[in-house]
Amino acid sequence: MKKWTSKLLTVFYIGIFLYSGFALVKYLYTYYEAAQSLKEVQTIYAETLATIENEEVEHEEILTDDIKANYTIRPQFQDLLAVNQRIVGWISIDDTKLNNPILQADNNDFYLTHNFKNRASRAGSVFMDYRNDALDISRNTILYGHAMKDGTMFGTLKKYLDQDYANTHRTIYVDTLYEGYDVEIFAAYETTIDFYYIETEFKTDEEFMHFIGEVEKRSTINMNVDIGPQDKIITLSTCKDSVISDDHRFVVQGKLVKRK
């Protein structure tokens, strides 16, 4: 009897070891796959930007006027759109690993588990709420992304809970297909989904300003950024864990300032 018990325990422990090994390999592959995918899309974007910067000034001015007058797609996105028509912008923060394309589907589920080529990926993508429109910016534009433990995507957002970090990373850069924005950070906090911080439209100025007041009450930082009824904001939302969803979120919000 003891002999059989010993054998069963051995098989049991081997099973645990193999399962743990498989889980670890799967976890590490998630980060490897995400890093390779991110490197590829960053290369495409960087090379396109470099090409544009090397063009003649007169041609660049014509493109800029055309964008402002007709809302044509900005040239730095042409190569990315050739890969995926669902790319609607780009987001980055200086001195961090956040340097990602922004995707958008007709729901808020698809890009939780797909990369910029629409291939299945546990790391997912940074993506815009399906209710928002990159051409007609809402009062509150929502971007989602996983909090990757290697600091990529929204992995560093929780650092904004610290005032010193926020002071040295005051600006987030967001480029849509049509415009460029500097995002002035004014709030960062941890919350549960009970607080509906992902409202995109507000019926009145008063309703919007009440929302801003609620956000500022929750914020752990004070950035002295004035928000008025005519302003528009952007909300970055991520879960507390890298690819595990729960009811807790890290939220960073900033005022959109159109780049000249």
C-alpha positions as CSV (number, residue, x, y, z in Angstrom):
1,M,0.0,0.0,0.0
2,K,2.8,2.4,0.9
3,K,4.5,1.5,-2.3
4,W,1.4,2.5,-4.4
5,T,1.0,5.7,-2.4
6,S,4.6,6.6,-3.0
7,K,4.2,6.0,-6.8
8,L,1.0,8.1,-6.9
9,L,2.7,11.0,-5.1
10,T,5.6,10.8,-7.5
11,V,3.3,11.0,-10.5
12,F,1.4,13.8,-8.8
13,Y,4.5,15.9,-8.2
14,I,5.8,15.2,-11.8
15,G,2.4,16.4,-13.1
16,I,2.7,19.6,-11.1
17,F,6.2,20.2,-12.3
18,L,5.3,19.7,-15.9
19,Y,2.2,21.9,-15.6
20,S,4.2,24.7,-13.9
21,G,6.9,24.4,-16.6
22,F,4.3,24.7,-19.4
23,A,2.7,27.7,-17.6
24,L,6.1,29.4,-17.3
25,V,7.0,28.8,-21.0
26,K,3.6,30.1,-22.0
27,Y,4.1,33.2,-19.8
28,L,7.6,33.9,-21.2
29,Y,6.4,33.4,-24.8
30,T,3.7,36.1,-24.3
31,Y,6.4,38.6,-23.6
32,Y,8.7,37.4,-26.3
33,E,5.9,37.5,-28.9
34,A,4.8,41.0,-27.7
35,A,8.4,42.3,-27.9
36,Q,8.9,41.1,-31.4
37,S,5.5,42.5,-32.6
38,L,6.2,45.8,-30.9
39,K,9.7,46.1,-32.4
40,E,8.3,45.4,-35.9
41,V,5.6,48.1,-35.7
42,Q,7.9,50.6,-34.1
43,T,10.4,50.1,-37.0
44,I,7.7,50.7,-39.6
45,Y,6.6,53.9,-37.9
46,A,10.1,55.2,-37.2
47,E,11.2,54.6,-40.8
48,T,8.1,56.4,-42.2
49,L,8.7,59.4,-39.9
50,A,12.4,59.5,-41.0
51,T,11.4,59.5,-44.7
52,I,8.9,62.4,-44.1
53,E,11.5,64.4,-42.3
54,N,13.9,64.0,-45.2
55,E,11.4,65.3,-47.7
56,E,11.6,68.9,-49.1
57,V,10.2,71.6,-46.8
58,E,7.8,72.8,-49.5
59,H,6.2,69.4,-49.9
60,E,5.9,69.1,-46.1
61,E,4.0,72.4,-45.9
62,I,1.6,71.3,-48.6
63,L,0.9,68.1,-46.7
64,T,0.2,70.0,-43.5
65,D,-2.2,72.4,-45.2
66,D,-4.0,69.5,-46.8
67,I,-4.4,67.7,-43.5
68,K,-5.9,70.8,-41.8
69,A,-8.2,71.6,-44.7
70,N,-9.5,68.2,-45.7
71,Y,-8.7,65.9,-42.8
72,T,-6.6,63.6,-44.9
73,I,-4.6,61.0,-43.2
74,R,-1.2,62.1,-42.0
75,P,1.7,60.6,-44.0
76,Q,3.4,58.9,-41.1
77,F,0.5,56.5,-40.9
78,Q,0.4,55.4,-44.5
79,D,2.7,52.4,-44.1
80,L,1.0,51.3,-40.9
81,L,-2.4,51.4,-42.5
82,A,-1.1,49.2,-45.3
83,V,-0.5,46.6,-42.6
84,N,-3.8,47.1,-40.7
85,Q,-6.6,49.6,-41.5
86,R,-7.7,49.5,-37.8
87,I,-4.7,51.5,-36.6
88,V,-6.0,54.9,-35.6
89,G,-3.0,56.5,-33.9
90,W,0.2,56.3,-31.9
91,I,1.0,56.9,-28.2
92,S,4.3,57.5,-26.4
93,I,5.9,58.8,-23.2
94,D,9.4,60.0,-23.0
95,D,11.9,57.9,-21.0
96,T,9.5,54.9,-20.9
97,K,8.8,51.8,-22.9
98,L,5.3,53.1,-24.0
99,N,5.7,53.6,-27.7
100,N,2.7,51.9,-29.3
101,P,0.2,52.1,-32.2
102,I,-3.4,52.6,-31.2
103,L,-5.9,50.1,-32.6
104,Q,-9.6,50.2,-32.7
105,A,-12.3,47.6,-33.3
106,D,-16.1,47.7,-33.2
107,N,-15.9,46.3,-29.7
108,N,-13.7,46.6,-26.6
109,D,-12.8,42.9,-26.5
110,F,-10.9,42.1,-29.7
111,Y,-7.7,43.9,-29.1
112,L,-7.4,42.6,-25.5
113,T,-6.1,39.5,-27.2
114,H,-4.8,40.5,-30.6
115,N,-1.7,42.4,-31.8
116,F,-1.4,45.1,-34.5
117,K,-1.6,42.4,-37.2
118,N,-4.8,41.0,-35.8
119,R,-3.0,37.9,-34.7
120,A,-4.0,36.2,-31.4
121,S,-1.8,37.5,-28.6
122,R,-2.3,37.3,-24.8
123,A,-0.5,40.7,-24.6
124,G,-3.1,42.3,-26.8
125,S,-2.7,45.9,-28.0
126,V,-3.2,49.5,-26.9
127,F,-6.6,50.3,-28.3
128,M,-9.2,53.1,-28.4
129,D,-12.7,52.6,-27.1
130,Y,-15.1,51.7,-29.9
131,R,-17.4,54.6,-29.0
132,N,-14.7,57.1,-29.7
133,D,-13.8,58.6,-33.1
134,A,-10.3,59.7,-34.1
135,L,-11.7,62.2,-36.5
136,D,-14.3,63.6,-34.2
137,I,-12.7,63.6,-30.8
138,S,-15.0,63.1,-27.8
139,R,-14.9,65.0,-24.6
140,N,-13.3,61.9,-23.1
141,T,-11.3,59.6,-25.3
142,I,-10.5,56.2,-23.7
143,L,-7.4,54.1,-24.4
144,Y,-6.9,50.6,-22.9
145,G,-3.8,48.5,-22.6
146,H,-2.4,45.7,-20.5
147,A,0.0,46.5,-17.6
148,M,2.9,44.4,-18.9
149,K,5.4,43.6,-16.2
150,D,8.4,44.5,-18.5
151,G,7.1,48.1,-18.6
152,T,5.8,48.0,-22.1
153,M,2.3,49.1,-23.1
154,F,0.6,50.4,-20.0
155,G,3.1,48.7,-17.6
156,T,4.3,52.0,-16.1
157,L,1.0,53.8,-15.6
158,K,0.9,52.9,-11.9
159,K,4.1,55.0,-11.5
160,Y,1.9,58.1,-12.0
161,L,0.5,57.5,-8.6
162,D,3.7,59.0,-7.3
163,Q,3.9,62.8,-7.4
164,D,7.6,62.9,-8.2
165,Y,7.2,60.6,-11.1
166,A,4.2,62.5,-12.4
167,N,6.2,65.8,-12.2
168,T,8.9,64.4,-14.4
169,H,6.5,62.8,-16.9
170,R,3.9,65.5,-17.3
171,T,3.3,65.0,-21.0
172,I,2.0,62.0,-23.0
173,Y,2.2,62.3,-26.8
174,V,-0.8,61.1,-28.8
175,D,-1.0,61.3,-32.6
176,T,-4.2,60.3,-34.4
177,L,-4.4,59.7,-38.1
178,Y,-5.4,63.4,-38.4
179,E,-3.9,65.5,-35.6
180,G,-1.1,65.5,-33.0
181,Y,-1.7,66.2,-29.3
182,D,0.3,66.9,-26.2
183,V,-1.6,65.3,-23.2
184,E,-1.1,67.3,-20.0
185,I,-1.5,64.9,-17.1
186,F,-3.9,66.1,-14.4
187,A,-5.0,63.0,-12.6
188,A,-3.9,59.4,-11.6
189,Y,-5.6,57.0,-9.3
190,E,-6.6,53.5,-8.6
191,T,-10.3,52.6,-8.7
192,T,-12.8,49.9,-9.2
193,I,-15.1,49.6,-12.1
194,D,-17.9,51.0,-9.9
195,F,-16.7,54.5,-10.8
196,Y,-17.7,55.0,-14.4
197,Y,-14.6,56.9,-15.6
198,I,-15.0,55.7,-19.2
199,E,-18.0,58.0,-20.0
200,T,-17.2,59.4,-23.5
201,E,-20.0,62.0,-23.9
202,F,-21.6,64.5,-21.6
203,K,-25.0,66.1,-22.2
204,T,-24.0,69.5,-20.6
205,D,-21.0,71.5,-19.6
206,E,-22.1,71.1,-16.0
207,E,-22.2,67.3,-16.3
208,F,-18.7,67.3,-17.7
209,M,-17.3,69.6,-15.0
210,H,-18.9,67.5,-12.3
211,F,-17.1,64.5,-13.8
212,I,-13.8,66.3,-13.7
213,G,-14.4,67.2,-10.1
214,E,-15.0,63.6,-9.2
215,V,-11.8,62.6,-11.0
216,E,-9.8,65.2,-9.2
217,K,-11.1,64.0,-5.8
218,R,-9.8,60.5,-6.6
219,S,-6.4,61.6,-7.9
220,T,-3.4,60.9,-5.8
221,I,-1.4,63.6,-7.6
222,N,-1.9,67.4,-8.0
223,M,-0.6,68.7,-11.4
224,N,-2.2,72.2,-11.4
225,V,-3.7,71.7,-14.8
226,D,-6.9,73.8,-15.4
227,I,-9.7,71.9,-17.1
228,G,-12.6,74.0,-18.5
229,P,-15.9,73.1,-20.0
230,Q,-14.6,73.4,-23.6
231,D,-11.6,71.1,-23.0
232,K,-11.3,67.5,-24.0
233,I,-9.5,64.8,-22.1
234,I,-7.9,61.4,-22.7
235,T,-8.2,58.5,-20.2
236,L,-5.6,55.7,-20.1
237,S,-7.0,52.6,-18.3
238,T,-5.3,49.4,-17.3
239,C,-5.8,46.4,-15.0
240,K,-3.6,46.0,-11.9
241,D,-2.0,42.8,-13.4
242,S,-0.4,42.3,-16.8
243,V,-2.9,40.0,-18.5
244,I,-5.3,39.1,-15.6
245,S,-8.5,41.1,-15.5
246,D,-10.2,42.0,-12.2
247,D,-12.3,44.9,-10.9
248,H,-9.4,47.2,-10.1
249,R,-7.9,49.7,-12.5
250,F,-5.1,52.1,-12.7
251,V,-6.3,55.3,-14.5
252,V,-4.3,58.2,-15.8
253,Q,-6.0,61.2,-17.3
254,G,-4.8,64.3,-19.2
255,K,-6.0,67.3,-21.1
256,L,-5.7,67.2,-24.9
257,V,-3.7,70.1,-26.3
258,K,-3.5,70.2,-30.1
259,R,0.0,70.5,-31.3
260,K,0.8,73.4,-33.6
